[in-house]
Amino acid sequence: MTPEEKYIETFLSPIRTCLAYKPKFGESQNPKGVTLDGFLKIYGADPFYSWIGLDSDLMYAAHKAAGGMTSVYRQIGIGCEHLFREIIIDTTHYSDRDFAKWSYEAKTSSGKVKTLSLDGRLELNKIKNVELKKRLKEWIKVYCKDLSVNQMPKNGVVFEVRQGYKSKDSKRQNVDIDNATVAWANSYIPIFAIFSSQIDSNVVLRYRNNRCGVIIGSSSDNPQTSLFAFSKNILGYDLADFFERNSMEFKTEINNVLKTLLNAN
């Protein structure tokens, strides 16, 4: 398998799991979901639902599509995370794949300890690619200045990778900011790497005000704001060109998933 083929498969593999998606309908004893026949039996046995006509193929298809769309976005996000981490591993020439991950332990309100992790890491003292390391240090220096941070983190950068950021959920933002605080405490600059360009400007402002960097999937050639420019100019891999030249394959796979989800059978 070539590096190109590896990246394509890394991105698409999680998305293909959506082909098997079936809605649960509260049937917790069936983790694989409910088939169309099972749905018709459940809803057909419910007097109210059967009286008003919800025991139909169309209703099942609607549930399958609604839940499936959430699953598609989630799996695209996982694909983006895995792909970005593979690029980090290959471009840094890490001797150990685990260098590309970062996690820490935190206590919950009940006193239990849980492990929280971020999706990618550029650990300065583990990077064997000398030129990348040099570019990264300069990039961190400029980004710290943009965030009004006087002291450059000595360990490097940690990333939270997302496919997009359409939510304005304040609880989610609070968790992100908590993670960023811990990252700074461990001498890492926290960066949110968003593959899509769709993110609310107020969310970006809040993150930046809390010393969190944000780079998005824009066509800008500024590596301080564009994920694609960062990948090309700092990591040394043209991520935008990768998606563009493989666009037809990605479209075919996504189209296949969407057709499956919109069909009751």
ABEGO torsion letter per residue (X at the ends): XBAAAAAAAAAAAAAAAAAABBBAGGBAABAAEBBAAAAAAAAAABAAAAAAGABBAAAAAAAAAAAAAAAAAAAAAAAAAAAAAAAAAAAAGBABAAAABBBBBBBBAAGBBBBBBBABBBBAAABABAAAAAAAAAAAAAAAAAAGBABBBAAEBBBBBBABBABABAAAAAAAAAAAAAAAAAGBBBBBBBABABBBAAAAAAAAAAGBBBBBBBABABAAABAAAAAAAAAGBBAAAAAAAAAAAAAAAAAAAAAAAABAX
